Amino acid sequence: MNQAPYSKTELMICVAARLFEDGTTCFIGTGIPMLAAMLASKTTAPNIVPIFEFGGTGAILEELPLAVGEARTFHKGVSALGICDTMETAQRGFVDYGFLGGAQIDPYGNLNSVVIGDHDSPKARLPGSGGGNDVGSHCWRTIAIMQHDVRRFVPKVDFITTPGYLTGPGAREAAGLPRGTGPMAVVSTLALMDYDPETCRMRLRALHPDVSVDEVKANTGFDLLIPEQVTVNAPPSNEELRLLREEIDRQRFYI
């Protein structure tokens, strides 16, 4: 069967969906994380427990939610509480993964979604945390989904909205955050990244199809760690594309 054409967004959704582990709890944000969670629930991780910021836990995602607080995030769920209860659940250690985004990310996985430039006299004000600090601080592992260019992959974020590994090994623990937590991966428009366990710096893990190492390096504003062997992410399968286009996002809100 011939491979169907696909967009960068569809590829990012598929790569993110493959990161979900079956039977885990996952904090889901608006946009691509929702589509990735739905795709995972229909493919490799049918028993994931999605958790939404405004209190929906364990919803059956039969229809794509358009925001983290609308009715479909509670559909046939195990609980329908509120944002404080959701964040307390993460603080108590019951949320395995958190999916996040931001305007900037640095080598240690710190995310900025507050301001560009100086905090008091910024070039631009952004939407803010929206719970991103809680997710990055208390979920066991976080996965960022980002556009990949030098404006977003920066040597130092202008403001730390969501803590990654802060300044390197031991810094999260020194700041009082739980041991064993922190960023796990970054899914970008060019590649999949993870983090070196010794230095806590971002590392190239796998290229997207038809993307070169040099292209990734040219679009990264810091020295990205490059291992000797770099794999290539599999393109979306025809079945993944069918699910996305015909069942998950039929109205093309995101894809």
Secondary structure, DSSP 8 states (H G I E B T S, - for coil): -------HHHHHHHHHHTT--TT-EEEE-TTHHHHHHHHHHTTT-TT-EEEETTSEES---SS--SSTTSGGGSTT-SEE--HHHHHHHHHTT---EEEE--SEE-TT--EE-SEEE-SSSEEEE----TTHHHHHHHSSEEEEEE--STTTB-SS-SS-SB-SSTTSTTHHHHTT--TT-EEEEEEESSEEEEE-TTT--EEEEEE-TT--HHHHHHT-SS--B--S--EE-----HHHHHIIIIII-TT-S--
